[in-house]
Amino acid sequence: MITETDLIERTVVIGNELGLHARVATAMVQTMRQHACRVTLVRNGMEVDARSVLGLLLLAATPGSELIIRANGPGSHEAVQQICELLEGDDSDHRR
């Protein structure tokens, strides 16, 4: 049985045409404000906090890049799902 204190790990492929850019990173940080869990993203051995726009941008994740999302704590399942939706999406909902 998985509890909220267990580590959740999921691999996601960047789906939008601009990669993990500032707008998506900012949306991710805002999403994480709703959750108490700890979430990190990993690319090529570099692990960053999902609450850090600068850290997320330093991953330099281009379209098609694979990221590992790691989360543990209260609400981690929901947080991971929301982050996956942001990263896998085509970003058309966020354009102005």
Stockholm file with secondary structure:
# STOCKHOLM 1.0

chainA/1-96         MITETDLIERTVVIGNELGLHARVATAMVQTMRQHACRVTLVRNGMEVDARSVLGLLLLAATPGSELIIRANGPGSHEAVQQICELLEGDDSDHRR
#=GR chainA/1-96 SS CCCTTSCEEEEEECCSTTCSCHHHHHHHHHHHTTCCSEEEEEETTEEEETTCHHHHHHTCCCTTCEEEEEEESTTHHHHHHHHHHHHHSCSGGGCC
#=GC SS_cons        CCCTTSCEEEEEECCSTTCSCHHHHHHHHHHHTTCCSEEEEEETTEEEETTCHHHHHHTCCCTTCEEEEEEESTTHHHHHHHHHHHHHSCSGGGCC
//
